[in-house]
Amino acid sequence: MKRQTHTQMLAALLLLSAIGNAVAQTATTAADPQQWLEDVTGEKALDWVKARNQITRSKLDTDPAFLKLRSDLQVVLDSKDRIPGIRKMGNYYYNFWMDAEHPRGLWRKTTLDEYRKAQPKWEPVLDVDALAKTENENWVFKNSICRHPVYDRCLIELSRGGADAVVMREFDLTTQSFVKDGFSLPEAKMNLDWRDRDTLFVATDFGAGTLTDSGYARIVKEWKRGTPLSAAKVLLEGEKTDMAISAHSSDHDGIHHELVGRQITFYSSEQFLKEGDKLTKLDVPSHSSVSFFGKQFVVTPREAWTTGGKTYAPGSMLAMDFDAYKKGERNFTVLFEPSDSTSLTGAAYTKHYVLVQSLNNVKSNLHEWKLDNGKWISRQVALPTMGAVGVSAVDADNSDDYLLSYSDYLTPSVYILAHAGNDRRESLKSAPGFFDASPYETTQQFATSRDGTKVPYFLVKRKDVKYDGNNPTLLYGYGGFEISLTPSYSGGIGKSWLEKGGVYVVANIRGGGEFGPRWHQAALKENRQRAYDDFAAVAADLIASKITSPQHLGAMGGSNGGLLAGVALTQHPELFNAVVSQVPLLDMQRYNKLLAGASWMGEYGNPDIAAEWDYISRYSPYQNVKAGVKYPNVLFITSTRDDRVHPGHARKMAAKMLSQDHQNVWYYENIEGGHGGAANNAQRADMSAITYSFLWNMLKRDNADVVIAR
């Protein structure tokens, strides 16, 4: 037999692999009769969606309680008394505002003196409703990337129906109009930044083969004004298996840096310093983030890092002189070091201060750090609540002022102008209370998970609640991607749940970031079940304490939390009587093949690898739902325009359960709205009213099982 060359052997192996993949794909399709529902805008799939939507709407649109709740929620969302968040650019303070008169939103500006007034005068900058009407497009305002520190031009990102994919147009802030023949890009998932007035960093869909498996840009370029995009200079090209590639500018205290990043997985990356045409890889852990504070280089490692003879804990915040760093020195100052109860949540920079935000047992802390004669000096800032705190610099180039916002479950938001280095504060705005909070209280409890881990949760209830097991109780969770759930005010939850007599619970389960990287990493990949065990432990604790009982306990989560809700449905049907799974992942065998799913394999694992599918398959809701099992009432709610988490997850799960003759399956899909589920306040009010009406009908004290006709 003729000896094969290496190239011939490789070609043969690739052919066999392709044949194998085709056979596997055929087998998967044959084994999954619902896979046709993955055709997002296919006529047959949308007909199914519309039919299910109509069944859900027929049960609610004539219900006076639903109609009133929807109206009440829209009043909350459209309230002119809400706090308009502001961002200083140049001499003005900008805000994006949505209400009944501006359902798509109005970008507007004012002065600080005017903003201080009870009813400030705003100058319109961009009316998205008018733009949508003129162009006959369903525009949703996604982002504005404005050139710092001049703030003369912005890159405006507009989405059709709320999708992640956007079109980009250059906007002149001085004339408040789009720039004729300015920078523009067609619809894609993109990452952009200004290099200078006539140069952009652009990562987008440049054509065939330029996207990663996750659907993001694989190439980042430098694009000069007046030249075709095809002539833009390539800065970095990643692998198809990477998550994304990007580049951005960093400016603080008059010092300019340029960074190019290769996001290999959701958590691992390579960072390059761009100096002229030269890219130098930064010597930092792959699981870390970097930034610049003047001449200081700031690193936040998400893994243990040994350098310069010291080992720094995951979740630390480190700073040192960047010129010394480039010379090989590694003498970092620790601005934050986590403990068993504390974690870093973020930082903001004023002119002279680094504002470090952290949590202590899921309660907010804030420290101000100043570099004084080569030494870092810190002071703790007194905060008035145990709730969520937000910090943003007003004008990092010129002042140490910052905006401080805070709220908790029962305290409406307050917006304060604070000053780093002293305790002077000026209350700028206070949000109204949309419900009477006086009868309620918030407590923090701990449940014990299966492996003995103590899991905190917040309990919002009436002070005179009866521990009789009959309280309608909603348990909310997320537990992924190192995202922390902290106490914050929601007029919608107050109106739709607390005022009716419900108990609201938020579980701080593993997988989240409440206790830093260790809390997150404890539930990665093969350890994912820990997050689900934590959630079940909180549910069991609520039942054991007689706050509620399975008949009156519901579970809810969105996106990764939608997966959590799906697992609660299939693994612990005995604990719940209602489950809401919002914009969820559910088919974990195919999640990495759908839209941005491949980017999350660092969180869940790769189902195409047998050893990893072995542990994923044990919890994947779509593969574990069975005929003949009595499941809780369930509502799957998603959006056709969600181009991040594929709506096919929710569609297929609902269809499979219906095919198994489960009668208690509700489904609703908004035809637009993106991953947030809704594109405007009317849609948000409608979808929230559907959700909370479903939950209340199933969980109220005098409830009987409510099912919908097939």
KAJO-V133626 format. One record per backbone hydrogen bond with DSSP energy under -0.5 kcal/mol. CO is the residue of the C=O (numbers start at 0). NH is the residue of the N-H. E is the energy in kcal/mol with one decimal. If there is no record, write none. Layout:
{{CO	NH	E} {CO	NH	E}}
//
This chain:
{{4	8	-2.6} {5	9	-2.6} {6	10	-2.5} {7	11	-2.5} {8	12	-2.6} {9	13	-2.6} {10	14	-2.3} {11	15	-2.6} {12	16	-2.6} {13	17	-2.6} {14	18	-2.7} {15	19	-2.9} {16	20	-3.0} {17	21	-2.5} {18	22	-2.7} {19	23	-2.9} {20	24	-2.9} {21	25	-2.6} {22	26	-2.7} {23	27	-2.8} {24	28	-2.7} {25	29	-2.7} {26	30	-2.5} {27	31	-1.3} {30	32	-0.6} {31	34	-1.8} {33	36	-2.2} {34	37	-2.1} {35	38	-1.5} {37	39	-1.5} {38	41	-1.3} {41	45	-2.8} {42	46	-2.1} {43	47	-1.8} {44	48	-2.3} {45	49	-2.8} {46	50	-2.0} {47	51	-2.3} {48	52	-2.9} {49	53	-2.2} {50	54	-1.6} {51	55	-2.1} {52	56	-3.0} {53	57	-2.4} {54	58	-0.9} {55	58	-0.8} {55	59	-0.7} {56	59	-1.0} {56	60	-3.3} {59	62	-2.4} {61	63	-0.7} {62	66	-2.3} {63	67	-2.4} {64	68	-2.3} {65	69	-2.8} {66	70	-2.0} {67	71	-2.9} {68	72	-2.8} {69	73	-2.1} {70	74	-1.9} {71	75	-1.8} {72	76	-2.5} {73	77	-2.7} {74	78	-0.7} {75	78	-0.7} {78	81	-1.2} {81	83	-0.5} {82	84	-0.9} {86	93	-2.8} {88	91	-1.5} {91	88	-2.7} {91	93	-0.5} {92	109	-1.7} {93	86	-1.6} {94	96	-0.5} {94	107	-2.7} {96	105	-2.6} {101	98	-0.9} {103	140	-0.6} {104	127	-1.9} {104	128	-0.7} {105	96	-2.4} {105	107	-0.5} {106	124	-3.2} {106	125	-2.0} {107	94	-2.4} {108	122	-3.1} {109	92	-3.2} {110	114	-2.5} {111	115	-1.7} {113	116	-1.4} {116	119	-0.6} {121	123	-0.6} {122	108	-2.0} {125	106	-3.0} {125	127	-0.8} {126	130	-2.2} {127	131	-2.7} {128	132	-2.2} {129	133	-2.6} {130	134	-2.4} {131	135	-0.9} {131	136	-1.7} {136	138	-1.7} {137	160	-2.8} {139	158	-3.0} {142	156	-2.8} {143	145	-0.7} {144	154	-2.3} {146	150	-3.6} {151	172	-2.1} {151	173	-0.8} {152	146	-2.8} {153	155	-0.7} {153	170	-3.1} {154	144	-2.3} {155	157	-0.5} {155	168	-2.0} {156	141	-2.6} {156	142	-1.4} {157	166	-2.8} {158	139	-2.3} {158	160	-0.9} {159	162	-0.9} {160	672	-4.0} {165	187	-2.0} {166	157	-2.4} {167	184	-2.1} {168	155	-3.1} {169	178	-2.3} {170	153	-2.6} {170	172	-0.7} {171	175	-1.6} {171	176	-1.3} {176	171	-3.2} {178	181	-2.1} {182	169	-1.8} {184	167	-1.9} {187	165	-2.9} {187	189	-0.7} {190	202	-2.1} {192	200	-3.1} {195	194	-0.6} {195	198	-1.5} {197	224	-2.8} {198	194	-2.8} {198	195	-1.6} {199	201	-0.6} {199	222	-2.7} {200	192	-1.5} {201	220	-3.0} {202	190	-2.6} {203	205	-1.0} {206	209	-1.9} {209	217	-2.7} {209	218	-0.6} {211	214	-1.8} {215	211	-3.0} {216	244	-1.4} {217	237	-3.2} {219	234	-2.8} {219	235	-1.4} {220	201	-2.8} {220	222	-0.6} {221	223	-0.5} {221	232	-2.0} {222	199	-2.3} {223	226	-1.7} {227	230	-1.8} {228	231	-1.7} {232	221	-2.7} {235	219	-2.2} {238	241	-1.4} {239	212	-2.8} {241	213	-0.6} {243	262	-2.6} {245	260	-2.9} {247	258	-2.7} {249	256	-2.8} {251	254	-1.8} {253	255	-0.5} {254	251	-1.8} {256	249	-3.0} {257	273	-2.8} {258	247	-2.6} {259	271	-2.8} {260	245	-2.3} {260	262	-0.6} {261	263	-1.0} {261	269	-2.1} {262	242	-2.3} {262	243	-1.7} {267	263	-1.2} {267	264	-1.8} {269	261	-2.8} {270	281	-3.3} {271	259	-2.6} {271	273	-0.5} {272	274	-0.6} {272	279	-2.4} {274	277	-2.0} {277	274	-2.7} {277	279	-0.5} {278	280	-0.5} {279	272	-3.1} {281	283	-1.8} {285	268	-1.8} {285	287	-1.1} {286	301	-3.9} {286	302	-0.5} {288	299	-2.7} {290	297	-2.8} {291	293	-0.5} {292	295	-2.4} {294	321	-3.1} {295	292	-2.4} {295	297	-0.5} {296	319	-1.5} {297	290	-2.0} {298	317	-2.8} {299	288	-1.6} {300	314	-3.2} {300	315	-0.6} {304	306	-0.6} {304	311	-3.2} {306	309	-1.7} {309	306	-2.6} {309	311	-0.5} {311	304	-2.2} {312	315	-1.5} {316	334	-2.9} {316	335	-1.4} {317	298	-2.3} {318	332	-3.1} {319	296	-3.6} {320	324	-2.0} {321	325	-2.6} {322	326	-1.1} {323	328	-2.2} {324	327	-1.7} {329	331	-1.4} {332	318	-2.0} {332	334	-0.8} {335	316	-2.2} {340	360	-3.1} {342	358	-2.7} {345	356	-3.0} {347	354	-3.4} {351	370	-0.7} {352	349	-2.5} {352	354	-0.6} {353	355	-0.8} {353	368	-2.5} {354	347	-1.8} {354	356	-0.6} {355	366	-2.3} {356	344	-2.6} {356	345	-1.4} {357	364	-2.7} {358	342	-1.8} {359	362	-0.8} {362	359	-2.8} {364	357	-2.1} {365	380	-3.1} {366	355	-3.0} {367	378	-1.7} {368	353	-2.7} {369	371	-0.8} {369	376	-2.8} {370	372	-0.5} {371	374	-1.5} {374	371	-3.6} {376	369	-2.6} {378	367	-2.8} {386	363	-0.7} {387	406	-1.6} {389	404	-2.6} {391	402	-3.2} {394	397	-1.5} {394	398	-2.5} {398	350	-2.2} {399	419	-2.6} {400	393	-2.1} {400	394	-0.6} {401	403	-0.5} {401	417	-3.2} {402	391	-1.7} {402	404	-0.5} {403	415	-2.6} {404	389	-2.8} {405	413	-1.7} {406	387	-1.6} {407	410	-0.6} {408	489	-0.5} {409	411	-0.6} {410	407	-1.4} {412	430	-3.0} {413	405	-1.4} {413	415	-0.5} {414	427	-2.5} {414	428	-1.7} {415	403	-2.9} {415	417	-0.8} {416	425	-2.0} {417	401	-2.4} {418	421	-1.7} {423	418	-0.8} {425	416	-3.1} {425	427	-0.6} {428	414	-3.1} {431	433	-0.5} {434	436	-0.8} {436	439	-1.9} {438	462	-3.1} {440	460	-2.2} {442	444	-0.5} {442	458	-2.9} {444	456	-2.5} {446	448	-0.6} {446	454	-3.4} {448	451	-2.1} {452	448	-3.0} {452	454	-0.5} {453	455	-0.5} {454	446	-2.8} {455	507	-2.4} {456	444	-3.0} {457	505	-2.1} {458	442	-2.2} {458	460	-0.6} {459	503	-2.4} {460	440	-2.6} {461	464	-1.4} {464	466	-0.5} {465	467	-2.0} {471	502	-2.8} {472	474	-0.5} {472	553	-2.9} {473	475	-0.6} {473	504	-2.7} {474	555	-2.2} {475	506	-2.6} {479	482	-2.0} {482	512	-0.6} {483	485	-0.7} {486	387	-2.5} {489	493	-2.0} {490	494	-2.6} {491	495	-2.9} {492	496	-2.0} {492	497	-1.9} {493	498	-2.6} {496	501	-2.4} {497	500	-1.7} {502	473	-2.7} {503	459	-3.1} {504	475	-3.0} {505	457	-2.5} {506	508	-1.1} {508	511	-1.4} {510	481	-1.9} {511	510	-0.5} {512	515	-2.1} {515	518	-0.8} {515	519	-1.5} {516	520	-3.6} {517	521	-1.3} {518	510	-2.1} {519	522	-1.9} {520	523	-1.2} {523	526	-3.0} {524	527	-2.2} {526	529	-1.8} {527	530	-1.4} {527	531	-1.0} {528	532	-2.6} {529	533	-2.6} {530	534	-2.0} {531	535	-2.2} {532	536	-2.2} {533	537	-2.0} {534	538	-2.1} {535	539	-2.7} {536	540	-2.2} {537	541	-2.2} {538	542	-1.8} {539	543	-2.8} {540	544	-2.1} {541	546	-1.5} {541	547	-1.4} {542	545	-1.2} {545	468	-2.7} {546	470	-0.9} {548	551	-1.8} {548	552	-0.5} {549	552	-0.9} {551	472	-2.9} {552	576	-2.8} {552	577	-1.0} {553	474	-2.8} {554	579	-2.7} {555	476	-1.6} {556	581	-2.7} {557	560	-2.5} {558	562	-1.6} {558	584	-1.1} {559	563	-2.0} {560	564	-2.4} {561	565	-2.0} {562	566	-2.5} {563	567	-2.4} {564	568	-2.1} {565	569	-2.0} {566	570	-3.3} {566	571	-0.6} {567	571	-1.5} {571	574	-1.7} {571	575	-0.6} {576	632	-1.7} {577	554	-2.0} {578	580	-0.5} {578	634	-2.5} {579	556	-1.4} {579	581	-0.6} {580	636	-2.2} {581	558	-2.6} {585	587	-1.3} {585	621	-2.0} {586	589	-0.9} {586	590	-0.7} {589	592	-2.1} {590	593	-1.2} {592	594	-0.6} {593	596	-2.3} {594	597	-0.6} {595	598	-1.9} {596	599	-2.0} {597	600	-1.3} {599	602	-1.6} {599	603	-2.1} {600	604	-1.5} {602	524	-2.7} {604	606	-0.7} {605	608	-1.8} {607	609	-0.6} {608	611	-0.7} {608	612	-3.0} {609	613	-1.7} {610	614	-0.8} {611	615	-2.2} {612	616	-3.1} {615	618	-1.5} {615	619	-2.0} {619	622	-0.6} {619	623	-1.1} {620	623	-0.5} {620	624	-1.5} {625	628	-0.9} {628	630	-1.0} {632	578	-2.2} {633	665	-3.4} {634	580	-2.7} {634	636	-0.5} {635	667	-2.4} {636	582	-3.3} {637	669	-2.6} {638	641	-1.3} {640	642	-0.9} {643	595	-1.2} {643	645	-0.6} {645	648	-1.7} {646	650	-2.4} {647	651	-2.9} {648	652	-2.0} {649	653	-2.4} {650	654	-2.6} {651	655	-2.8} {652	656	-2.3} {653	657	-2.4} {654	658	-2.3} {655	659	-1.3} {656	661	-2.4} {657	660	-1.6} {660	662	-0.6} {662	707	-1.1} {663	633	-2.3} {663	665	-0.5} {665	635	-2.1} {667	637	-2.0} {669	639	-3.1} {672	675	-0.6} {672	677	-0.7} {673	676	-1.7} {679	683	-2.3} {680	684	-2.9} {681	685	-2.1} {682	686	-2.8} {683	687	-2.4} {684	688	-2.4} {685	689	-2.3} {686	690	-2.2} {687	691	-2.9} {688	692	-2.1} {689	693	-2.2} {690	694	-2.3} {691	695	-2.5} {692	696	-2.5} {693	697	-1.7} {694	698	-2.1} {695	699	-2.1} {699	702	-2.1} {704	706	-0.5}}
//
